[in-house]
Amino acid sequence: MALARSSLADRIAAIECELDQLRQQQRDEDDGRFLRALLLGTQGAVFNIHDLRVVASFDPDLRAALGTLRSRQLGQRLSRLTGRVLDGLQLAKINRDEAGCNWQVLIT
């Protein structure tokens, strides 16, 4: 009986591991689409969060990508994505000034 429980526990652990991998793959795909929207919306220029809000006011694709994220949440997402390469794009933190952090999406 102990062997059957161990086998079941192993199978459950394997399924949970596979689910975690699929969730990470989905997050990576979502983040890649997000970076692509940032690149297109900013046309590759350096930007800050205020700039994104201004562009999103007339760019429906960028507006959709930003969704309901508040500025703080957006900054946290940008920080989380900094340095990662997704779909051939990489977000770089250029500097910080009185207006906040300045970012740029680079094509790798």
Rosetta silent file (secondary structure, phi, psi, omega in degrees, C-alpha in Angstrom):
SEQUENCE: MALARSSLADRIAAIECELDQLRQQQRDEDDGRFLRALLLGTQGAVFNIHDLRVVASFDPDLRAALGTLRSRQLGQRLSRLTGRVLDGLQLAKINRDEAGCNWQVLIT
SCORE:     score description
SCORE:     0.000 S_00000001
   1 L     0.000  -38.364  179.396    0.000    0.000    0.000 S_00000001
   2 H   -64.045  -35.775  179.354    2.867    2.374    0.800 S_00000001
   3 H   -64.191  -41.961  179.967    4.313    1.742   -2.660 S_00000001
   4 H   -65.020  -40.433  178.616    1.032    2.742   -4.346 S_00000001
   5 H   -64.960  -41.025  179.057    0.847    5.976   -2.317 S_00000001
   6 H   -63.491  -42.452  179.431    4.429    6.804   -3.198 S_00000001
   7 H   -63.604  -42.088  178.936    3.738    6.172   -6.862 S_00000001
   8 H   -65.010  -43.070  178.720    0.647    8.373   -6.736 S_00000001
   9 H   -62.608  -39.633  178.190    2.572   11.108   -4.940 S_00000001
  10 H   -64.731  -41.790  179.555    5.305   10.913   -7.565 S_00000001
  11 H   -65.612  -41.453  178.267    2.764   11.180  -10.381 S_00000001
  12 H   -63.661  -43.405  179.090    1.075   14.154   -8.722 S_00000001
  13 H   -61.426  -40.504  179.515    4.454   15.851   -8.236 S_00000001
  14 H   -65.931  -40.762  178.862    5.308   15.263  -11.902 S_00000001
  15 H   -65.885  -42.566  178.116    1.969   16.713  -13.026 S_00000001
  16 H   -62.488  -38.974  177.677    2.419   19.759  -10.770 S_00000001
  17 H   -63.638  -43.485  178.817    5.909   20.281  -12.194 S_00000001
  18 H   -64.456  -40.460  176.687    4.544   20.102  -15.738 S_00000001
  19 H   -62.459  -41.716  177.734    1.776   22.580  -14.867 S_00000001
  20 H   -61.077  -41.260  178.799    4.363   24.985  -13.427 S_00000001
  21 H   -64.608  -42.059  178.625    6.371   24.747  -16.654 S_00000001
  22 H   -65.591  -39.229  177.229    3.264   25.417  -18.754 S_00000001
  23 H   -63.854  -42.367  178.670    2.346   28.417  -16.583 S_00000001
  24 H   -64.634  -40.161  177.583    5.865   29.819  -16.954 S_00000001
  25 H   -61.706  -41.088  178.483    5.718   29.308  -20.710 S_00000001
  26 H   -64.875  -42.842  177.856    2.396   31.197  -20.805 S_00000001
  27 H   -62.470  -41.368  178.814    3.853   34.063  -18.719 S_00000001
  28 H   -62.550  -41.340  178.218    6.857   34.229  -21.054 S_00000001
  29 H   -65.224  -42.822  177.786    4.564   34.415  -24.091 S_00000001
  30 H   -62.566  -43.503  179.735    2.460   37.135  -22.434 S_00000001
  31 H   -66.466  -35.502  176.267    5.591   39.073  -21.491 S_00000001
  32 H   -63.728  -42.847  176.733    6.938   38.731  -25.046 S_00000001
  33 H   -64.399  -38.180  178.255    3.705   40.194  -26.443 S_00000001
  34 H   -62.908  -46.567  177.928    3.908   42.965  -23.857 S_00000001
  35 H   -62.179  -39.896  178.445    7.473   43.852  -24.896 S_00000001
  36 H   -61.820  -42.864  178.203    6.443   43.820  -28.564 S_00000001
  37 H   -63.621  -39.472  177.046    3.595   46.263  -27.798 S_00000001
  38 H   -64.036  -43.714 -179.826    6.033   48.513  -25.918 S_00000001
  39 H   -60.997  -47.693 -178.834    8.496   48.430  -28.815 S_00000001
  40 H   -67.032  -41.230 -178.561    5.828   49.290  -31.374 S_00000001
  41 H   -67.388  -36.003 -178.361    4.203   51.937  -29.189 S_00000001
  42 H   -95.492   -6.055 -178.195    7.478   53.689  -28.385 S_00000001
  43 L    55.102   33.366  176.685    9.031   53.044  -31.808 S_00000001
  44 L    81.165    2.133 -178.314   12.196   51.907  -30.025 S_00000001
  45 L   -80.072  161.419  172.670   12.707   55.220  -28.193 S_00000001
  46 L   -68.929  140.969 -176.415   13.630   55.602  -24.530 S_00000001
  47 E  -144.981  161.334  168.101   10.495   56.017  -22.405 S_00000001
  48 L  -123.554  179.337 -175.664    9.207   56.364  -18.877 S_00000001
  49 H   -63.229  -39.189  177.630    5.840   55.392  -17.474 S_00000001
  50 H   -59.274  -43.636  178.326    4.367   58.838  -18.110 S_00000001
  51 H   -58.410  -42.603  179.924    5.418   58.559  -21.776 S_00000001
  52 H   -61.521  -41.545  179.643    3.680   55.184  -22.028 S_00000001
  53 H   -62.879  -41.095  179.362    0.471   56.659  -20.628 S_00000001
  54 H   -63.958  -48.892 -179.465    0.551   59.507  -23.149 S_00000001
  55 H   -63.341  -40.629 -179.269    1.159   57.171  -26.104 S_00000001
  56 H   -63.795  -21.589  179.681   -1.470   54.728  -24.825 S_00000001
  57 L   -67.566  -21.400  176.889   -4.031   57.523  -24.878 S_00000001
  58 L  -125.815    1.692  178.594   -4.007   57.376  -28.695 S_00000001
  59 L  -115.096  101.814 -174.767   -2.538   53.913  -29.397 S_00000001
  60 H   -63.656  -30.453  179.058   -5.173   51.220  -28.770 S_00000001
  61 H   -68.365  -43.132  177.695   -2.656   48.349  -28.970 S_00000001
  62 H   -67.603  -41.049  178.224   -0.441   49.866  -26.294 S_00000001
  63 H   -58.024  -42.655  178.979   -3.498   50.766  -24.221 S_00000001
  64 H   -65.807  -38.720 -179.754   -4.620   47.131  -24.400 S_00000001
  65 H   -65.995  -38.895  179.603   -1.134   45.916  -23.425 S_00000001
  66 H   -73.529  -27.992  176.963   -1.042   48.203  -20.384 S_00000001
  67 L    54.571 -133.321 -177.071   -4.532   47.104  -19.436 S_00000001
  68 L  -100.176   13.689 -179.759   -5.576   48.130  -15.957 S_00000001
  69 L   -62.626  128.961  171.630   -2.061   48.288  -14.519 S_00000001
  70 L   -76.668  165.332 -175.395   -1.552   51.272  -12.259 S_00000001
  71 H   -56.923  -42.684  178.805    1.739   53.115  -12.630 S_00000001
  72 H   -61.516  -44.771  179.006    3.322   51.353   -9.651 S_00000001
  73 H   -63.985  -39.275  178.571    2.285   47.936  -11.005 S_00000001
  74 H   -63.207  -44.109  176.981    3.592   48.872  -14.437 S_00000001
  75 H   -60.906  -38.730  177.785    6.926   49.871  -12.925 S_00000001
  76 H   -65.818  -40.228  178.633    7.083   46.567  -11.083 S_00000001
  77 H   -66.086  -42.773  177.925    6.382   44.652  -14.281 S_00000001
  78 H   -61.381  -43.082  178.440    9.046   46.594  -16.148 S_00000001
  79 H   -61.043  -41.342 -179.773   11.531   45.920  -13.331 S_00000001
  80 H   -64.865  -32.996 -176.910   10.706   42.201  -13.430 S_00000001
  81 H   -87.154  -12.474 -176.614   11.271   42.084  -17.190 S_00000001
  82 E   -56.159  127.679  176.391   14.527   44.062  -17.189 S_00000001
  83 L    86.793  -16.627  179.513   17.330   42.117  -18.813 S_00000001
  84 L   -77.348  143.858  175.426   15.209   39.172  -19.920 S_00000001
  85 E  -104.549  119.461 -179.412   15.241   38.224  -23.586 S_00000001
  86 E  -133.853  124.682  179.243   11.784   37.279  -24.853 S_00000001
  87 L    53.147   37.218  178.140   10.895   36.794  -28.511 S_00000001
  88 L    76.922   12.658  179.598   14.130   38.496  -29.537 S_00000001
  89 E  -121.910  148.407  178.188   13.439   41.578  -27.410 S_00000001
  90 E  -137.720  133.395  177.399   15.100   42.797  -24.256 S_00000001
  91 E   -91.190  127.117  178.939   14.002   45.528  -21.882 S_00000001
  92 E  -115.077  136.701  172.033   16.847   47.740  -20.670 S_00000001
  93 E   -89.201  113.640 -173.602   16.729   50.187  -17.792 S_00000001
  94 E   -80.209  -52.240  178.841   18.609   53.159  -19.203 S_00000001
  95 E  -168.213 -176.409  176.249   18.731   55.489  -16.179 S_00000001
  96 E  -132.774  134.422  177.439   16.690   57.173  -13.498 S_00000001
  97 E  -134.454 -166.808 -177.113   15.936   60.882  -13.334 S_00000001
  98 L   -62.245  -23.274  179.104   13.460   63.186  -11.604 S_00000001
  99 L   -87.342   -6.701 -179.173   10.628   61.746  -13.729 S_00000001
 100 E   116.647 -159.702 -178.621   11.472   58.168  -12.725 S_00000001
 101 E   -78.856  146.163  175.467   13.094   55.285  -14.537 S_00000001
 102 E  -113.968  133.302 -172.789   13.772   55.418  -18.256 S_00000001
 103 E  -124.708  164.358  172.598   13.497   52.226  -20.266 S_00000001
 104 E  -153.664  137.695  174.837   14.072   51.027  -23.795 S_00000001
 105 E   -92.233  123.861 -178.338   13.079   47.856  -25.619 S_00000001
 106 E  -107.575  145.683  174.018   16.037   46.537  -27.583 S_00000001
 107 E   -91.016  123.301 -177.530   15.998   44.072  -30.451 S_00000001
 108 L   -97.480    0.000    0.000   18.510   41.317  -29.709 S_00000001
